[in-house]
């Protein structure tokens, strides 16, 4: 019985080392040229939105996989707020009017 337990222990250790090596390799590929750092939710949001504009499903999937869905949603929301604010300042209009115009809604 002890030999079987040791065998499974070695299999588990080998599996864990293999998983860690694959994870490290994936991180190296993702961070190539950029140093080792985690994905920034704002970078993921920007990549996601630009991929949606280009209708590029591969890039959409890749960007969506960088961070959790909640973080991506927060990042996209923040990007939308900043974009509407920037356009409102540029057009010298209230943000509400700019947001409604972007969505094709009538002015209030």
C-alpha positions, 0 to 999 in steps of 0.5 A: 500500500505504501508503494502505491501512495508514494507512486501517486505522490510522485505523479502528483508532484510531476503533474504540479511541476509540469503545470507550473512550467506550462504556466510560466511558459505562457506568461513568458509568451504573453509578456514577451518584450514587456517584462514580467507583469500581470495584465492590466484591466485597462489594457485588456478593455482597450484591446477588447473594445478595439477588437469589437470595432474591428469585428475580430473574434480572435482578438476579442477572445484573447482580450477577454481571456486576459482578465476576469469578466468582472474586471473586463466589464469595469474596464470597458465601463471606465473606457466608455466614461472617459471617451464620452467625457473627452468627446463632450469636452471636445464638442463643448456639449454635456456628456449626457447629450454626447452619450445619447448621440453616440447611441443614436438616441434623441436629445433630451 
